[in-house]
Amino acid sequence: MKMKLVSIIIPVYNREKMVVEAINSCLKQDYQNIEIIVINDGSTDKTKENVEIMQEQYQNISLINQENQGVTKARMEGLKHANGEYVVFLDSDDLINKNYVSSLVSTLEETKTPVALARRYQIMGPLHLLYNKYPSFMDLLEAKHYLPTFWVGVNSKIYERKSLELLDFGLKANEDLAFNYYDLAKKRYVGCNNKAIYTQRAAKNSLAKDLIFGNLDHIDNTINPLEIEYNLFNENDMLKEYNEELETVFIKNIFERIFNIWISKYPKEKKEELIICLLKYLNFHFPNWLMNNAYLTNFKGFPLDYKFYENLSAFLIRNISTNEVSGCEETINDFNNILRK
């Protein structure tokens, strides 16, 4: 039987060295029927030139150049050019093992699901983390508790092309948070390959570091994606069914920002004001979040790094409580006003 074509889409912005390593990891695949589509999203370094050199050597590499529009638009542009029945997204920072595609194709076809996850291995400086194992087949309507523990990105997954839809919300960061939990819940059936075959690396100048982690000036890059995700569940009549799971997603992401606040250099009083802002937003959507099962069981079943952030943040807020509520825009405005004091 002829191997089905797999499209590997790599969006890249200013990763002149790492993107070469990412492409090389694709070229080493033991699954031969692949096409590699690189979307150069307005890079100003030697990314374009380096990919062009590789393109001259390998016929299955395509390079598409566009003005800088962000990772979601780059992925969407890649999809327009994808010919494969299956699609894989690879971040230009990351690497895939030589059996990545073959393993995920097997998982997808054995489980007959529209999407399959790979187990991730993450390198963050001296920290090397191996992420969770999951059942090889999951029905998220029957086992909803798995959903908030998944890695939110479209990377480390393989999709049936016909079931794949990407939406662009014009966000600067955290685009995947705005969409992927809803998308996976809507797909319902998920396969998982438990080999650690996707290596996630943190570039020194990553967007996540600049606009999400550790930078309090961009709290909107957490709140706005959460708001979009909430509205997607609500508008598609899935909110009641997945209320606790979405609540857990909110707790997880807000607690990570609380951790960022606590390790910042602001005075304790200002830190507490900022934390109260986020708790008011959590109260607005989920007034009973303190009874959330994941929260009450110390985030059992979550990846190790998530558990660290969530449990530490839960400890930090034990003496900070509020019954007040605030909406999305109010939270962002209040948070930014407190920062400017």
N, C-alpha and C positions, 0 to 999 in steps of 0.2 A: 504494500500500500504506500502510495506517495505521501511523503511528509507534508503536512499543511504548512503554508508559509506563515512565519511569525515576523511581525514588524516590531523592531526595537526603536523606540523614539527617545532621543536624548536632547532635551532642551539645555542650552548652555549660554552662560554669560560670564565672560572673563575668567575662564578656567583653562588657560592655554596648555598647562601641563596635565592637570587632572583629567581633562576630557580625552586626551590621548590614551591615558591609562584605562579610562572607562571603555573607550572604543576597542582597545586591545583585548579587554576581557570579553567583549562580544565576539571578536574574531576567533577566539579560542574555543568557542562553543562546540560541543560534540554533536549538536543538532545543526545540520548543515543548511537547511532551507530557511535562512533568515535574511531580512533586509535591515540595514541600519540607517535610520533617518536622523540626522543631526540638524537641529534648528538653532542657528546662531542668532541669538536675540540681541543684536546690536553690540557685540563685544568690541572693546576698544584696545584689547591686547592682541596677542598673536594667535588667538583661538582660530580665527578663520583660516589663516595661512597654514597652521598645523593640521587642521582637518583636511584642507585641500591636498596636502602632501599624501595623506592616507587615502584620500579618495582616488588619487591617480594610481595607487597600488591595488586597490580592491574595488571590484565592480559593484559589490553589494552595499557600498556606502553612498548615501545621498546627502548633500549639504544644501540647506535652504537658509538664506540670509534674510533677516528682516530688521527693521528698526526696533529698538528696545521697547517691548510691550508687556513684559512680565511672563512668568513661567506658564500660566494657564493658556494665554494666547499662543505661546510657543508650542505647547502640547497640542492645542487644537489645530494649529497649522500643520504639525506633523501628521495628525490623523487624516487631514485632507489628502495627504500624499501616501498614506499607508495602503498597501495592497494585501496585507496578511489577513487570514481568518482569525488569527489571534494577535493581541497587541500587548507589548511589555513597555513600561516606562522605566527608564534608568536615569537617575540624576547624574549630572556630570561630575559630581564629587565622588560617586560611588563605584563599586565593582560588583560583577557577578561571577560566580564560580563557573567552571567550564561545563558543568552539567545543569546549569540553571534552567535554560529553556527546555531541554529534554525532560527534566524532572517535573517542571510545572505543566508542560503539555500532557504528560502522563497523568498527573493529578487531575487536571481539568477533564480529561476524557474518561478517566475511571470514575470520577464522582458525578459526571454529567452536570456540572454546575457552570454558571456563566462567569465565575471569577474564582481564582485560587490564590491563596497566600503562600509566600515563602517565609521560612523562619529567618530572622535577621540577626546579623552579627554587627555590633556597632563599636566603632573606635572613636573615643573622645579623649585625645591626649593619652595619658597613662591608663585610662579606664577602657577596658574591653568587656562589652556586655553581650551576653547571648540571650536572645529574647524567647518568649514563651513557646511551648508546644501547644498545639490545639488538636482536637479530633480531626481525622482526615475528611470528614463530612459534617457540616453543621447546617441545621435548619434554624435560622435566626428567629423565626416566629415561635419555635418550640424552646430554643435555648438562647433567649435574648441577652442573657448576662454576659455572653462572650463579646457582644458588639462594642461596648466602651473600652475593652481591653486591647482591641486591635490597634495596630499602627495605622494612623489616619491617612498617610500618604498614598498616592496611587502607585508609587514605586513599591518594590517587593511583592508585586502581584502580576498575574496574567489575566487578561480579559478576552472573552469572546468579542470580536469586533462588532457583531450585530447587536450586542447588548450594551455597548459602551456609549455613554453620553457624558460629555463634559460641559459644564456651565461656567461662564465667566461673569463674576460679580464686580470686576474692577477693583479688586483688593490689591494692596501692595505686598501683603504677606498672609500666611495662614489660609491660602485659597482652599487647600484640601480639607481643612477643618470646617469650612462653610458648606461642604457638599458631601463628603465621602461617607459619613455615618448614615445619612439619609439614603445614599445610593446603595450601600451594602444592605441596609434593611429592606429597601425596595426589591433588590435582587433576591433576597431571602435565603437562597441556597449558596453556600460558600464551601470550597474545598481548601485543604491545607496540606502543604508538603513540609514535613518537619525536619528536613535537612537544612542546616545553616548555610545557605547558598547565596545570600545577598549581604554584601558588606557595605555598611553605611559609614561614611567618613565625614567628619566635620571640618570644612575648610575654615581657615582663619578669618576670612572676610565673608562668611556666609550671611545671607539675608536674614536667616532665623536669629542669628546672634545680634545683628544690627537692629532689627525691627521688632523682635519678640522677646527673646531671653535677655534679661539684665538691663534692658533699656526702658525705663519707665515712661519716657516721653511718647511712647507709641502704644498706649493701652488700648486704643481703638482697634489695633490689629489682633487683639484677643476678643474684645466685646463684639465688634461688628460681625466677624465670622460666626460667633455663637448665635447671634441674633438671626442671621441668615439661615443657619441650620435649624433653629427652632421653628422659623416660619415655614421652611420646606416640610417638616414633619406635620405642622399644623394645617397647612394648605392642602396637603395630600391625605388628610384624614388618618394619619399614622401616630399622632401625638398621644392619644389615650393608650394605644397598644404599647408604645415604647417610652412612656413617660419616665419611668425610673431609669432606663438606660440613658436617655437624653439628659436627665438630671445628673447622672454620674459623669457624663461628658462635661457638663458645665462645672461641676465640682472639681474635676480633674484639672481643667484648664485654668480656672480661677485660682485654685490652690497653687498651681505652678507660678502664677503671677504674684501671689502672696509671698511665696518663697523668695522671688526676685526682690520684692519690696523689703523683706526682712534683712537680706544681706546687703542692701544698699547703704550708702553713707548718710542718709537723711537722719535727723533726730528721731528719737523713739516716738514722740508725740505725733510727728508728721507721718511716720510709718503707720501708726494706728489709724489715723484719719484716712489714709489711702486704702488700708485694708477694709475699713468700715464701708467705704465707697463700693468695693467689690462685693462685700457681703450683702449690701442693700440691693445690688443688681441680682445676685443669686436669689435673694428673698422674693424679688419681683416675679420671677418666673416659677420658682419652686419654693413656696413658703414652708414646706415640710421637709426640706432637704436634710435636716438634722436626723431624720429617721431613715435616710437612705441606707439600703442594705450594704452597699460597698463601703460607705463611710463607717457604719457600725461594726463591720468585720475587718477593719484596718486594711481595706483594699485588697482583700484576699483574691488571688488569681490574676492580679495585675503584674505587668513586668516589674522587675526589681527597681529600676530607676523611677518609675511612676510611684511605686509604693513609698520610696524614700521621700519624694517631694510631697506626696499627699499626707503621709503620716506626720512628717515634720510640720507641715502647714497646719494640720489639725491640732497639733500640740501648741503652735504659736497663737492660735485664735481662741484658745480655751478661756482666756480672760477678756476676750473682746467679743461682745455680743451686741446685736441690734435687731430690733423687730421692724425697722424702717425698710421701705422699699424705694427703688428708683428705676426708671426705664433706661433704655440704651443710651440715648443722647444725654440725658441728665447725668448718668454715671460718668460718661466721658468728659462732659463739661466740668462736673464737680471735681473729678480726679485731676484734670489739667489745672483747674483753679488752685487746688491745694498745692500742686507742684510749684506754681508760680509765686506762692506766698513768700 
